Amino acid sequence: MQIIPPMPPREQHEVPKYTKYAILGSDDSCFHLCNTLRPRMLKRLCQCIGLSSLILVVNYGDLLGGGSDVRMHYPRSLTGVCLASIADILLLGVAIFLILRPLERTRAYRWVRLVLAIAIPPYLLVRTQSILPLQTLGSAVPLLMLAWGGALLMLMLMFPVWYRVVMRFASGLAACFAIFAFSSILQLLWIARWRPGAQQIDAHWSQQQPPRQHPRLIWVVFDELSYDQVYEHRAKDLPLPSFDALRDQSTVFTNVQPSGIRTVKVIPSLFTGRVVDDFRYSLSNQLKVHYTGVPGWHPVTGRETVFGDAKAGGWRTAAVGWYNPYCTLYGDSLDQCYWSNHDKMDGPMVQSDPIWRNVARPFVQMAREIQSPSKAERELCTLDVQRRLVTHLDLEQHSFDVLHGDQADFVYLHLAIPHSPNIWSRINDNYTGTCDSSYLDSLALADRELGRMMTILQGSPRWKDTTVIIQGDHSWRTEIWDGLPAWTEEDDAASRDVFDPRPALIIHQPGQSKPEFNNTPWPLVQVHEVIEQTLKGQPVHY
């Protein structure tokens, strides 16, 4: 038998690591490669989603932590806005990942990482400065970016070890951002479950009724109405004939002490007669407030307010208002009610828009910001004006329906003027859809609406028994609006670089035909006592 000698061993060649795993037909090596790359890809994807959540936080930040300040001011479900925000976070995160992933395999990636490390921190500061306790960065951003970029470049070229340490720290920090992203998504899903309360209550007298024989109390809040701008330092080219006519037959309070500068606290203060310094609004639409100097949290419903007292005294009650959920909170003491808010949210989203449009709006706005930041701000301001106009026209219609009906005895109206953004043009004597008008234009609109109201009230057989209270919830908050896109040169001149805290307050008593002035320091919350005295038929004392 012939013996065949063994074949000499083949020369072994080292196969590169990733080439070896890529050999076709090697299932084990493919599995090993997937297990090696999957954690890295997942980490990078999480980093990108975390970054996108920070870029977009200005759009949904108010919804985090329960979103009570948003839920309390919008009458419709927030499900669409929440889902659109989640979609934006994920879409932008995946887009960033898909852009960066191919670059990781190139030699230029080390420079890409450097550029990202230089650009991302200043960009996030600019994007989020409106929700951070920072002053406007303005021209400091390029300087900050230059200093930060120079430091990183120096580390990379001269101290590579320290540069790698910094970049590893940045990578870990970016991974931590993913925790914020997924926490935000969970909170948005939670808020999406919320269901709003009643937006409207129809009165039992909606059908044709005989003329009502009962004293009337008409209480109108013009949001952000300033005594200083209406009477004391009125612009010379701003005629306000309706406010002047009311002054000539009313008591004007020249030194009103405000109850606060936030409507959400001032309104329940006026309703209850006690100054509110904090509030909580539950997912079940229950309001609890904290009164200044009084321990604990106290639930507020219509029964604890002037509406409850009016109902107990046999008065028919009606309320139409902006921004606060009047029908939800005080509906147990209101015969007729409507509240509304069609304003855009803090970002470019609109509550009533379909989800797809709200998904697209932030990306359109970001593209505008890259192209021209100033133009992007103006476009957002224009959207703000257009949405406020929808709000005003809606409230105007329901307010005048109540006044024309003349069946309610105690009528409360809260209009979103002269509060910014400004929706009236004195030049055109008409509404405007652009971001060009001033606070003075809004005062002209308030005067126009007041004139229409007074015409209706004075034409009623009940005019001789009518008390009228016209007021601001707070004054013109110039320190808030100065520097924003809606602020104009006319605003700058009218404000005189001064914040005057006095809201306007004018009270007409039945039969009053001469002007009177109260010059004493007068707390605004005492309006509650005036209303109580009127409801009880008692003499009113200031």
Secondary structure, 3 states (H helix, E strand, C coil): CCCCCCCCCCCCCCCCHHHHHCCCCCHHHHHHHHHHHHHHHHHHHHHHHHHHHHHCHHHHHHHHHHCHHHHCCCCCCCHHHHHHHHHHHHHHHHHHHHHHHHHCCCCCHHHHHHHHHHHHHHHHHHHHHHHCCCCCCCCHHHHHHHHHHHHHHHHHHHCHHHHHHHHHHHHHHHHHHHHHHHHHHHHHHHHHCCCCCCCEECCCCCCCCCCCCCCEEEEEEECCCEHHHHHHCCCCCCCCHHHHHHHCCCEEECCEECCCCCHHHHHHHHHHCCCEEEEEECCCCCEEEEECCCCCCEEECHHHCHHHHHHHCCCCEEEEEECCCHHHHHHHHCCEEEEECCCECCCCCECCCCHHHHHHHHHHHHHHHHHCHHHHHHHHHHHHHHHHHHHHHHHHHHHHHHHHHCCCCEEEEEECCCCCCCCEECCCCEECCCCCCCHHHHHHHHHHHHHHHHHHHHCCCCHHHEEEEEECCCCCCHHHHCCCCCCCHHHHHHHCCCCCCCECEEEECCCCCCCEEECCCEEHHHHHHHHHHHHCCCCCCC
